[in-house]
Every structure is written in C-alpha cells, then in structure tokens.
C-alpha cells in the first residue's frame, strides 16, 4: 500500500480518520510519504496505533520531508516499530523534519 501526503493541511479529525484506515492486520508492505505537512498529535498517535496492528508488515518505507512531527507522534511511531515481528526491511528517512512537542 502507498499513502502520500504532499503539501497537505490535515485537520486532526480528517487525519485521524485517514490514519485509522491503515489499521489492516494483513498489510505486508507500506510506503508512507509525508512531505511538507504538519502532523498533529491526534493524527500521529492514531497512525502509530493503526500501524501497530499491522502484524504482517514486512517492508516499511517512511519518508518525511519539510514536515513537523510532535513528540507524541514520534513516540507512537517508535512504539509501532517495536511491534513489527515480521519486519525484514525498513527505510526511514527524515529530511528537514522537526520533531518537537510543538507539533501541529
């Protein structure tokens, strides 16, 4: 599956709903690109929670460029990464990305 957000302004409710859609236990390969987008706490935490349920995920590509990510989002994504027992390949690239408790 591939999800790309480019120069996107997500409300927390819209981002939450979008991230909740990734709650797919059978998902094996995910390409997630978040570029020039602010990710709020509700969206980021939901993204982490949804991804943590992808028990079959074996390949992950995560790119964030010119993006602001809150501490809560970073923590949620980190916790999700620890749950991927089938993960054989992960590429995580952060370019000009701010990890801060002042997220979107």
Beta strands, then each sheet from edge to edge (+ up, - down):
strand 1: 2-6
strand 2: 29-35
strand 3: 38-39
strand 4: 59-65
strand 5: 68-70
strand 6: 89-95
strand 7: 98-100
sheet 1: 1+ 2+ 4+ 6+
sheet 2: 3+ 5+ 7+
end
